[in-house]
Each structure stands twice: as structure tokens, then as C-alpha cells.
Amino acid sequence: MSQSKPNILIIMVDQLAPAFLPVHGFDLVKAPNIMGLAERGVVFDSAYCNSPLCSPSRAVFMSGQLPSRSGVYDNAAEFRADIPTWAHYLRRAGYRTVLSGKMHFCGPDQLHGFEERLTTDIYPADYGWTPDWDHPQERPSWYHNMSSVTDAGLCVRTNQLDFDDEVVFAAERALYEHVRSPDKRPFCMVASLTHPHDPYAITQDYWDLYRDEEIPLPRHVVPVEELDPHSQRLRHVCDMDKAEITDQHIRNARHAYFGAISYVDANVGKLLKALEATGLDKETIILFTGDHGEMLGERGLWYKMSWFEGSARVPLIISAPQLYRPHRVAASVSLVDILPTLVDMAEPGAAAELAGIDGASLVPHCREEGGHDEVRGEYLAEGAVAPLLMLRRGDFKFVYSPADPDQLYDLAADPAELTNLAAEPAHAEIVAAFRKEIETRWNLAAIDADVRASQRRRRVVDDALNSGKATSWDFQPFRDASKQYMRNTIDLDDLEAMARYPRVRP
């Protein structure tokens, strides 16, 4: 790279399970642009979210802090303005920080270090979606139900298409504006799409990329009575037991989901084309990832909210062939590692000085100089009745909650997680070691009390703020029309010359 600090483009998607990408061996799905990134980049084959739900996962991604540290427990928990994010660190290091699309910030601060935000968010910023651990049997009416599956299929337009079309257009335009701008700072831009998140609906052109008869049904469906307690609670929270789901419903949902992945891929292609057309590709690191996965009917479950692989795994590719040799990383890493990674990329060595974070830089992995092999996760939202923790190290994944039986899976021998080894005498020492680690690292009673107290406070505040005149926290994008297109504040020839790229004259 010719400039001293690289540009960074982060492309983030929503609810994309890596098991359905050709990058990870699912060749049915057509995603040539994502595949191209993988062929030129570092592919993390065992990357996880740290909380399998949108807002807490994204807060981890931004802050490098687990939910119990940041307080972002669920989709309606405030992300405090005094928590430094990588956008703060990079902006302080001389970067122009830009967000186009979804980040699901809850609370009055809708920037969290971003200098510019180009679109509003698709999800609300208030406390209306606060869970209630005090009344676990009361299903929240605002939460997922199975209509996304029973209504799956073709569409002409959806909320998601409106949103993502705007996100990508704004991001493309910002890239063109950056290269024409007198601002010579490096940029870190996020283009964050909401696809392939449910509801499962896609347009004819992407639907027609797949034939109905080639859509596979889930490989493993566990009888309801054999599910673990948390999975049974998720079925209640999402009203799964009240809906009759046919094989055709499942095929329609998967068909639309695969089409949505191809839609995402086409938009990745638009951003890559803009980088190439402007010459910015030579100076830009591209990071492709997601916030959590999608069960898509596996085990009889849908959506996310559990620590099973379909829900917890995320795609993660870092493409910078001018810096890192393309290769694959087998070690387990997670979104909590993104903040120190970006800080390290912007200012080599600076990540070592960070305090109050729970992640570690991925740059050693990118440079093939070793790196960590550990994931810690916390789920503190809908469907849980107590903290639900996950540890992944080596071949093993351990899931623990004071409310439920332990779960231990050997993912090398049992990638589908069909055999819980936690109660087997042969694995007693491993379980004991994981339990000891949890006792040392977490104060579960304190976390439980904090989560419940936060939920109670937010319900009071939400009730109050919805009485009388409501004031929204949702981000309102603004563009200054006085500085767009043809205006008399600049000579016409100069204006046209400034707006044209490449420049035809000084």
C-alpha cells in the first residue's frame, strides 16, 4: 500500500450462517463475489458471534466488550455513549469513520464514534423490545413468530429491500465522494445490510437462481421432547409449537434465504466495483462478516438465540492480498476481536495498549504468526431465564446456565452437535475444568441481578416515554442540498471539474 494507513471497508450482513456459503463448502448457493474475497483473503473457518442476537452482537463488534461488561444485554438495551468503540479509536487516529446501514444502536447516541452516518437504521432505537425475565411464560407479542416461514416466498418489494438498496447506494456514493474530496484522510466505512435476515422473501430474479427441487431440507430435526430446555423455551418465545410447518414451507423459506444471499453477494459486487473503479482497492482492507447465524430449520429451530453452530457462527473474511497471503484459519475467534484488530491495522502495535476489552487482535492470524484459539459468549436476552454462557476452545464447545443442564460437544467428532457429552464419565474432567473457568471469570448471580434490574428500569422508562408526546431516538440522516449538484456558490466549470472523476483538469 502506498499510503501510510490503509482504508478499511467493512461489509456486514445480518443473520447469515456461514454453513450456507460456498466459501464453506455449500456449493448450491451462488455467491461469486464473496467467494472472490475468500480466494484473495484470510478466511476464518471457526468465527463466532459473542451473543447470538442483533443489538448485543453488534455492540460487541463495536466495543470489544462482552454484554456483561457493556450492559447491552438484548435488542432494547442502551449502548452507553461513554464506551469507546473502534470508530472512536480510528477517528482519533486520523480516520474518517462512516456508517451506511444497520447497527442497531439503542439509546440517544446514534453515532458511537462515527463521523458520518448516511442512512437511518431499519430497527428502532428505543426500549420497546425489552425482554422480561420475571415472567418467562409470557410470550412477547413483538417478537419473532413463524409467519416468516409460513409466508416465505416471492415478493416485489419488502422493507429489507428498500433499506439495503439505500444502504448500498449511499455507500457507493460515499466512496465516489471520498475519492473526489479534498479530505485525504484514510477512511473506515461500514456498509451494513439487513439481508438475509427473515422474513424470507426475495424477488423473482434471485428466486430463479435456484430450483425448488434442489433446495435441501434440514439434515437433523430433533424431536421437541428431546430438545434441551433453552431450545424448548425458544420454541415458546417464537411461537413455533402453534404453527403447522410443512416441508414446502421449509423449502420456500430456504429458497428465499439462498436468493437473499445471492442478493447480498450482488451488492458486495457493487461495492467492490466502486473500489476498483476509483483505484481505492489498492489501498483498502476489506472485512466481510455478520452479526450472528440462522438455524433455518436445523434441529427444528429457526432464527438465532442459541449457541448451536447455525445460530452462533458468523462469516469472517479479511481480504488484503497486498498485506496478507490468502489462507484459512482453523482457530476459533469471534466478533469481540474486531476492535483490537482494526486498531492494530490502523496503528500497528496500538492494540497492546488497549484496556477494558475482552478481545484480542486477529492480525497475528492474518500474518500467519500464531494467534489465540478461544471464544467466550454470553446470551442474556429472550428465551433465557438466567445467563447462558458458551466457551469454545480446541475441539470442544461448553454451554452453561445455572437454570439448565450442562452441554458439551466435541465439534471435531460431532459437528452437528447431536451428542451431549457433559454427563459422560469420560469427559468429567473437561466439564469440571470448564465449570471452574466459568466460576472464575463470571459472577453469574451479579449478572443475573443486573440484567433483571436493567429490564425493569427500561420497562418503566418505555411506558413513560410512550405517554404523551413521543420523542424519537431513531437516527435522522441529513444531506445539505445547498452543496449538491449545480449551485451558484461555485463557478460552473470548477464545480463540474471537481465532481468529475478522474479529473480532466486541476
C-alpha positions as CSV (number, residue, x, y, z in Angstrom):
1,M,0.0,0.0,0.0
2,S,1.3,3.4,-1.0
3,Q,-0.4,5.4,1.8
4,S,0.8,5.1,5.4
5,K,-2.6,3.9,6.8
6,P,-4.9,1.6,4.9
7,N,-8.5,2.4,4.1
8,I,-10.9,-0.2,5.6
9,L,-14.2,-1.2,4.2
10,I,-16.3,-3.4,6.4
11,I,-19.2,-5.2,4.8
12,M,-21.6,-6.5,7.4
13,V,-24.6,-8.7,6.8
14,D,-27.4,-9.9,9.1
15,Q,-28.3,-13.5,10.1
16,L,-26.0,-15.2,7.5
17,A,-25.0,-18.7,8.6
18,P,-21.6,-19.5,7.0
19,A,-22.6,-23.1,6.6
20,F,-24.8,-21.9,3.6
21,L,-21.9,-20.2,1.8
22,P,-19.8,-21.8,-1.0
23,V,-16.8,-20.4,0.9
24,H,-17.5,-23.1,3.5
25,G,-18.5,-25.9,1.1
26,F,-22.1,-25.2,0.3
27,D,-21.8,-25.0,-3.4
28,L,-25.5,-24.7,-4.2
29,V,-25.6,-21.1,-3.2
30,K,-24.3,-18.6,-5.8
31,A,-22.1,-16.0,-4.2
32,P,-19.2,-15.4,-6.6
33,N,-18.2,-12.0,-5.1
34,I,-17.9,-13.3,-1.6
35,M,-16.1,-16.3,-3.0
36,G,-13.6,-14.0,-4.7
37,L,-13.0,-12.2,-1.4
38,A,-12.2,-15.5,0.2
39,E,-9.9,-16.5,-2.6
40,R,-7.9,-13.3,-2.1
41,G,-8.2,-13.2,1.6
42,V,-7.9,-14.7,5.1
43,V,-10.9,-17.0,5.8
44,F,-11.7,-17.7,9.4
45,D,-13.3,-21.1,9.4
46,S,-14.4,-21.0,13.1
47,A,-15.6,-17.5,13.7
48,Y,-18.4,-16.8,16.2
49,C,-20.6,-14.0,17.5
50,N,-20.4,-13.4,21.2
51,S,-24.2,-13.0,21.7
52,P,-26.5,-14.5,19.1
53,L,-28.9,-11.6,18.8
54,C,-28.6,-8.4,16.6
55,S,-28.0,-5.5,19.0
56,P,-25.8,-7.2,21.7
57,S,-23.7,-8.8,19.0
58,R,-23.2,-5.5,17.2
59,A,-22.3,-3.8,20.4
60,V,-19.6,-6.4,21.0
61,F,-18.4,-5.9,17.4
62,M,-18.1,-2.1,18.0
63,S,-16.8,-2.1,21.6
64,G,-14.7,-5.2,22.0
65,Q,-16.7,-5.8,25.3
66,L,-18.9,-8.7,26.2
67,P,-22.5,-7.9,27.1
68,S,-22.0,-8.3,30.8
69,R,-19.4,-5.5,30.7
70,S,-21.1,-3.1,28.3
71,G,-24.7,-3.6,29.6
72,V,-26.0,-4.3,26.0
73,Y,-27.9,-7.4,27.1
74,D,-30.6,-7.5,24.4
75,N,-32.2,-5.8,21.4
76,A,-33.5,-2.9,23.6
77,A,-30.6,-2.3,25.9
78,E,-28.9,1.1,25.7
79,F,-25.3,1.2,24.3
80,R,-23.8,3.8,26.6
81,A,-22.2,6.8,24.9
82,D,-19.1,6.6,27.2
83,I,-18.0,3.2,25.9
84,P,-15.2,3.7,23.4
85,T,-15.7,1.9,20.1
86,W,-13.3,1.2,17.3
87,A,-14.9,4.1,15.5
88,H,-13.6,6.4,18.3
89,Y,-10.2,4.9,18.3
90,L,-9.8,5.1,14.5
91,R,-11.2,8.6,14.3
92,R,-8.7,9.7,17.0
93,A,-6.0,8.0,14.8
94,G,-6.9,10.2,11.9
95,Y,-9.6,8.2,10.1
96,R,-12.8,9.3,8.5
97,T,-15.4,7.0,10.0
98,V,-18.6,6.4,8.0
99,L,-21.6,4.1,8.6
100,S,-24.2,3.2,6.0
101,G,-26.9,0.9,7.2
102,K,-27.8,-1.1,10.2
103,M,-26.0,-1.1,13.5
104,H,-29.0,-1.4,15.9
105,F,-27.8,1.2,18.4
106,C,-30.3,1.6,21.2
107,G,-30.5,4.9,23.1
108,P,-29.9,8.6,22.3
109,D,-26.4,8.2,21.0
110,Q,-26.8,7.0,17.4
111,L,-23.2,7.7,16.2
112,H,-20.9,6.0,18.7
113,G,-17.8,7.5,17.1
114,F,-18.9,7.6,13.5
115,E,-18.2,11.0,12.0
116,E,-20.9,10.4,9.3
117,R,-24.0,8.2,9.2
118,L,-25.6,8.0,5.8
119,T,-28.9,6.2,6.5
120,T,-31.3,5.7,9.3
121,D,-31.5,2.2,10.9
122,I,-34.0,-0.4,10.0
123,Y,-34.7,-1.2,13.7
124,P,-36.0,1.1,16.4
125,A,-33.6,2.8,18.9
126,D,-36.0,2.7,21.9
127,Y,-36.7,0.3,24.8
128,G,-39.9,-1.2,23.3
129,W,-38.4,-4.6,22.8
130,T,-37.2,-5.1,26.4
131,P,-37.5,-8.8,27.5
132,D,-39.0,-9.8,30.8
133,W,-37.1,-12.5,32.7
134,D,-39.5,-12.0,35.6
135,H,-42.4,-13.5,33.5
136,P,-40.8,-16.1,31.2
137,Q,-44.1,-17.8,30.3
138,E,-45.5,-14.6,28.8
139,R,-44.5,-14.6,25.1
140,P,-43.6,-11.1,23.8
141,S,-46.1,-10.2,21.1
142,W,-43.5,-8.1,19.3
143,Y,-41.0,-11.0,18.8
144,H,-40.4,-13.5,16.0
145,N,-43.2,-15.8,15.2
146,M,-43.5,-18.4,12.4
147,S,-45.1,-16.1,9.8
148,S,-41.7,-15.6,8.3
149,V,-41.7,-19.3,7.4
150,T,-45.4,-19.8,6.5
151,D,-45.4,-16.7,4.4
152,A,-42.0,-17.3,2.8
153,G,-41.6,-16.9,-1.0
154,L,-41.5,-14.4,-3.8
155,C,-42.0,-10.6,-3.4
156,V,-41.7,-7.4,-5.5
157,R,-40.6,-5.2,-2.6
158,T,-40.0,-5.5,1.2
159,N,-38.8,-3.3,4.0
160,Q,-35.5,-5.1,3.7
161,L,-35.1,-4.4,0.0
162,D,-35.9,-0.8,0.4
163,F,-33.4,-0.5,3.2
164,D,-30.5,-2.4,1.6
165,D,-30.9,-0.8,-1.8
166,E,-30.5,2.6,0.0
167,V,-27.5,1.3,2.1
168,V,-25.5,0.2,-0.9
169,F,-26.4,3.2,-3.0
170,A,-25.3,5.5,-0.1
171,A,-22.1,3.6,0.5
172,E,-21.2,3.5,-3.3
173,R,-21.8,7.2,-3.5
174,A,-19.7,7.9,-0.4
175,L,-16.8,6.0,-2.0
176,Y,-17.1,8.2,-5.1
177,E,-17.4,11.3,-3.0
178,H,-14.3,10.3,-0.9
179,V,-12.1,9.9,-3.9
180,R,-13.2,13.3,-5.3
181,S,-12.9,15.0,-1.9
182,P,-10.0,17.2,-0.7
183,D,-10.2,15.2,2.5
184,K,-7.1,13.0,2.3
185,R,-7.6,11.1,5.5
186,P,-7.9,7.3,5.2
187,F,-11.5,6.1,5.7
188,C,-13.1,3.3,7.7
189,M,-16.5,2.7,6.2
190,V,-19.2,0.2,7.3
191,A,-21.8,-0.9,4.8
192,S,-24.2,-2.9,6.9
193,L,-27.1,-4.8,5.1
194,T,-30.1,-6.4,6.8
195,H,-30.3,-9.4,4.4
196,P,-30.6,-12.3,4.5
197,H,-32.4,-11.8,7.8
198,D,-36.0,-13.1,7.9
199,P,-38.8,-12.7,6.7
200,Y,-37.7,-15.0,3.9
201,A,-38.8,-13.1,0.8
202,I,-36.9,-12.3,-2.3
203,T,-37.5,-11.0,-5.8
204,Q,-38.1,-13.2,-8.9
205,D,-34.6,-12.7,-10.3
206,Y,-32.8,-14.0,-7.2
207,W,-35.5,-16.7,-6.6
208,D,-35.0,-18.0,-10.1
209,L,-31.3,-18.7,-9.4
210,Y,-32.5,-21.8,-7.6
211,R,-34.9,-24.6,-8.4
212,D,-37.3,-25.8,-5.8
213,E,-36.3,-29.4,-6.2
214,E,-32.7,-28.7,-5.4
215,I,-33.4,-27.0,-2.0
216,P,-32.4,-29.4,0.7
217,L,-34.5,-29.9,3.8
218,P,-32.8,-29.7,7.3
219,R,-30.4,-32.6,7.9
220,H,-31.2,-33.1,11.6
221,V,-34.6,-32.4,13.2
222,V,-34.6,-33.2,16.9
223,P,-38.0,-34.2,18.4
224,V,-39.3,-31.5,20.7
225,E,-39.3,-33.7,23.8
226,E,-35.6,-34.3,23.3
227,L,-34.6,-30.7,22.9
228,D,-32.6,-29.0,25.6
229,P,-34.6,-26.7,27.9
230,H,-33.3,-23.5,26.2
231,S,-34.3,-24.8,22.8
232,Q,-37.8,-25.6,24.2
233,R,-38.0,-22.0,25.5
234,L,-37.0,-20.6,22.1
235,R,-39.8,-22.6,20.5
236,H,-42.2,-21.0,23.0
237,V,-40.8,-17.4,22.5
238,C,-41.1,-17.8,18.7
239,D,-44.5,-19.5,18.9
240,M,-43.1,-22.4,16.9
241,D,-45.3,-25.0,18.5
242,K,-48.5,-23.3,17.4
243,A,-47.7,-23.2,13.7
244,E,-48.0,-26.1,11.3
245,I,-44.8,-26.1,9.2
246,T,-44.8,-28.2,6.1
247,D,-41.9,-29.3,4.0
248,Q,-42.9,-26.9,1.3
249,H,-42.9,-24.0,3.9
250,I,-39.3,-25.0,4.8
251,R,-38.3,-25.2,1.2
252,N,-39.8,-21.8,0.4
253,A,-38.0,-20.3,3.4
254,R,-34.7,-21.8,2.4
255,H,-35.2,-21.0,-1.3
256,A,-35.8,-17.3,-0.4
257,Y,-32.9,-17.3,2.0
258,F,-30.5,-18.6,-0.6
259,G,-31.8,-16.0,-3.0
260,A,-31.2,-13.3,-0.4
261,I,-27.6,-14.5,0.0
262,S,-27.2,-14.0,-3.8
263,Y,-28.8,-10.6,-3.4
264,V,-26.2,-9.7,-0.7
265,D,-23.4,-11.1,-3.0
266,A,-24.6,-8.8,-5.9
267,N,-24.4,-5.8,-3.6
268,V,-20.9,-6.9,-2.4
269,G,-20.0,-6.8,-6.1
270,K,-21.3,-3.3,-6.4
271,L,-19.0,-2.1,-3.6
272,L,-16.0,-4.0,-4.9
273,K,-16.6,-2.5,-8.4
274,A,-16.7,1.0,-6.9
275,L,-13.4,0.4,-5.1
276,E,-11.8,-0.9,-8.3
277,A,-13.2,1.9,-10.4
278,T,-11.7,4.6,-8.1
279,G,-8.4,2.8,-7.6
280,L,-9.2,2.6,-3.9
281,D,-8.9,-1.2,-4.0
282,K,-5.1,-1.0,-3.9
283,E,-5.3,0.9,-0.6
284,T,-8.2,-0.8,1.1
285,I,-8.5,-3.7,3.5
286,I,-11.9,-5.4,3.1
287,L,-13.5,-7.1,6.1
288,F,-16.7,-9.2,5.4
289,T,-18.7,-10.5,8.4
290,G,-22.1,-10.9,10.0
291,D,-23.7,-10.4,13.4
292,H,-24.9,-14.0,14.0
293,G,-26.2,-17.0,12.2
294,E,-29.5,-18.6,11.3
295,M,-30.8,-22.1,12.2
296,L,-33.1,-22.3,9.1
297,G,-34.9,-25.3,10.4
298,E,-32.0,-27.4,11.7
299,R,-32.8,-29.2,14.9
300,G,-36.4,-27.9,14.3
301,L,-35.3,-24.4,15.3
302,W,-35.4,-21.1,13.4
303,Y,-33.6,-17.7,13.6
304,K,-30.9,-17.5,16.3
305,M,-30.7,-17.0,20.1
306,S,-28.9,-20.3,20.8
307,W,-25.3,-21.5,21.0
308,F,-25.7,-24.1,18.3
309,E,-23.4,-23.7,15.3
310,G,-26.0,-22.5,12.9
311,S,-27.0,-19.7,15.3
312,A,-23.6,-18.7,16.7
313,R,-21.2,-19.0,13.8
314,V,-20.5,-16.0,11.6
315,P,-18.7,-15.5,8.3
316,L,-15.4,-13.7,8.6
317,I,-13.0,-12.8,5.7
318,I,-10.2,-10.3,5.8
319,S,-9.1,-9.5,2.2
320,A,-5.9,-7.5,1.8
321,P,-3.7,-9.5,-0.6
322,Q,-1.2,-6.7,-0.7
323,L,-0.7,-7.3,3.1
324,Y,-1.7,-10.8,3.9
325,R,-1.2,-14.0,2.0
326,P,-4.6,-15.7,1.3
327,H,-5.0,-18.6,3.6
328,R,-7.5,-20.2,6.0
329,V,-7.5,-20.0,9.9
330,A,-8.8,-23.0,11.8
331,A,-8.6,-21.4,15.3
332,S,-11.8,-20.2,16.9
333,V,-12.2,-16.4,17.0
334,S,-15.1,-14.0,17.4
335,L,-16.5,-10.5,16.9
336,V,-15.1,-9.3,20.2
337,D,-11.7,-9.5,18.4
338,I,-12.7,-6.9,15.7
339,L,-11.9,-3.8,17.8
340,P,-8.3,-4.7,18.6
341,T,-7.9,-5.9,15.1
342,L,-8.9,-2.6,13.5
343,V,-6.8,-0.7,16.0
344,D,-3.8,-2.9,15.1
345,M,-4.4,-2.3,11.4
346,A,-4.7,1.4,11.8
347,E,-1.7,1.8,14.2
348,P,0.4,-1.4,14.4
349,G,1.1,-2.3,18.0
350,A,-1.6,0.0,19.4
351,A,-3.9,-2.8,20.3
352,A,-1.5,-3.9,23.0
353,E,-2.2,-0.7,24.9
354,L,-6.0,-1.1,25.0
355,A,-7.7,-1.6,28.3
356,G,-11.1,-2.8,29.3
357,I,-11.8,-5.0,26.3
358,D,-12.4,-8.7,26.1
359,G,-10.9,-9.5,22.6
360,A,-7.6,-10.0,21.0
361,S,-6.2,-8.8,17.6
362,L,-6.6,-11.1,14.6
363,V,-3.5,-9.5,12.9
364,P,-1.2,-12.4,14.1
365,H,-3.6,-14.8,12.4
366,C,-3.6,-12.7,9.2
367,R,0.2,-12.6,9.2
368,E,0.4,-16.4,10.0
369,E,2.2,-15.7,13.2
370,G,0.0,-17.7,15.5
371,G,-2.8,-16.2,17.5
372,H,-5.5,-17.2,20.0
373,D,-8.0,-20.0,19.8
374,E,-10.8,-19.1,22.2
375,V,-14.4,-17.8,22.1
376,R,-16.4,-16.6,25.1
377,G,-20.1,-15.9,24.7
378,E,-23.0,-14.6,26.8
379,Y,-26.7,-14.7,25.9
380,L,-28.8,-12.6,28.2
381,A,-32.0,-12.0,26.2
382,E,-35.3,-13.6,25.0
383,G,-35.7,-17.2,25.8
384,A,-33.1,-17.2,28.6
385,V,-34.2,-17.3,32.2
386,A,-30.6,-16.9,33.6
387,P,-27.2,-16.1,32.0
388,L,-26.4,-18.6,29.2
389,L,-22.7,-18.8,28.6
390,M,-20.5,-20.5,26.0
391,L,-16.9,-21.4,25.8
392,R,-15.2,-22.7,22.7
393,R,-11.7,-23.9,22.7
394,G,-9.9,-26.5,20.6
395,D,-12.4,-29.2,19.6
396,F,-14.9,-28.5,22.4
397,K,-17.8,-26.2,23.0
398,F,-19.2,-25.9,26.5
399,V,-22.6,-24.3,27.2
400,Y,-23.6,-23.4,30.8
401,S,-26.5,-21.9,32.5
402,P,-27.5,-22.1,36.2
403,A,-31.0,-22.9,35.0
404,D,-30.2,-25.8,32.6
405,P,-28.1,-29.0,32.3
406,D,-24.6,-28.6,31.0
407,Q,-23.9,-29.1,27.3
408,L,-20.5,-30.3,26.0
409,Y,-19.9,-31.0,22.3
410,D,-16.8,-32.4,20.5
411,L,-17.2,-30.4,17.2
412,A,-14.4,-32.4,15.5
413,A,-16.2,-35.7,16.0
414,D,-19.7,-34.4,16.1
415,P,-20.1,-31.2,14.0
416,A,-23.9,-31.4,14.1
417,E,-23.9,-31.3,17.9
418,L,-26.1,-34.4,18.2
419,T,-24.4,-35.9,21.2
420,N,-24.2,-34.0,24.5
421,L,-21.1,-35.4,26.3
422,A,-21.5,-33.4,29.5
423,A,-22.8,-36.3,31.6
424,E,-20.4,-38.9,30.3
425,P,-17.8,-40.0,32.9
426,A,-15.1,-40.0,30.2
427,H,-15.5,-36.2,29.9
428,A,-15.9,-35.4,33.6
429,E,-12.5,-33.7,33.9
430,I,-13.2,-31.5,30.8
431,V,-16.6,-30.4,32.2
432,A,-15.1,-29.7,35.6
433,A,-12.3,-27.5,34.1
434,F,-14.9,-25.5,32.0
435,R,-17.1,-25.1,35.1
436,K,-14.1,-23.9,37.2
437,E,-13.3,-21.4,34.5
438,I,-16.8,-20.0,34.4
439,E,-16.8,-19.7,38.2
440,T,-13.5,-17.7,38.0
441,R,-14.4,-15.5,35.1
442,W,-18.1,-14.7,35.7
443,N,-20.2,-13.6,38.8
444,L,-23.4,-15.1,37.5
445,A,-25.5,-14.0,40.4
446,A,-24.5,-10.4,39.9
447,I,-25.0,-10.6,36.1
448,D,-28.5,-12.1,36.6
449,A,-29.4,-9.3,39.1
450,D,-28.1,-6.6,36.7
451,V,-30.0,-8.0,33.7
452,R,-33.3,-8.1,35.6
453,A,-32.8,-4.6,37.1
454,S,-32.0,-3.2,33.7
455,Q,-35.1,-4.8,32.2
456,R,-37.3,-3.4,35.0
457,R,-35.9,0.1,34.6
458,R,-36.3,0.1,30.9
459,R,-39.9,-1.0,31.0
460,V,-40.7,1.9,33.3
461,V,-38.9,4.4,31.0
462,D,-40.5,3.0,27.9
463,D,-44.0,3.2,29.4
464,A,-43.4,6.8,30.4
465,L,-41.9,7.9,27.1
466,N,-44.9,6.5,25.2
467,S,-47.2,8.6,27.3
468,G,-48.0,12.0,25.8
469,K,-45.7,13.4,23.1
470,A,-43.1,10.9,21.9
471,T,-39.6,12.0,21.0
472,S,-37.8,9.5,18.8
473,W,-34.1,8.5,19.2
474,D,-34.1,7.0,15.7
475,F,-31.3,8.5,13.6
476,Q,-32.3,11.2,11.1
477,P,-29.9,11.3,8.1
478,F,-29.3,14.8,6.7
479,R,-27.8,15.9,3.4
480,D,-27.1,19.6,2.8
481,A,-28.8,20.3,-0.5
482,S,-27.0,23.7,-0.8
483,K,-23.8,21.8,-1.6
484,Q,-25.2,19.3,-4.1
485,Y,-25.3,19.3,-7.8
486,M,-25.4,22.7,-9.5
487,R,-25.2,25.7,-7.1
488,N,-24.1,29.3,-7.7
489,T,-21.7,29.4,-4.8
490,I,-19.0,27.7,-7.1
491,D,-18.1,28.6,-10.7
492,L,-19.8,26.1,-13.0
493,D,-16.6,24.9,-14.7
494,D,-14.9,24.5,-11.4
495,L,-17.9,22.6,-10.0
496,E,-18.1,20.3,-12.9
497,A,-14.3,19.7,-12.8
498,M,-14.5,18.9,-9.1
499,A,-17.3,16.5,-9.5
500,R,-15.8,14.5,-12.3
501,Y,-13.6,11.5,-11.7
502,P,-11.0,11.1,-12.9
503,R,-10.2,14.8,-13.0
504,V,-9.8,16.3,-16.5
505,R,-8.0,19.4,-15.3
506,P,-6.6,20.6,-12.0
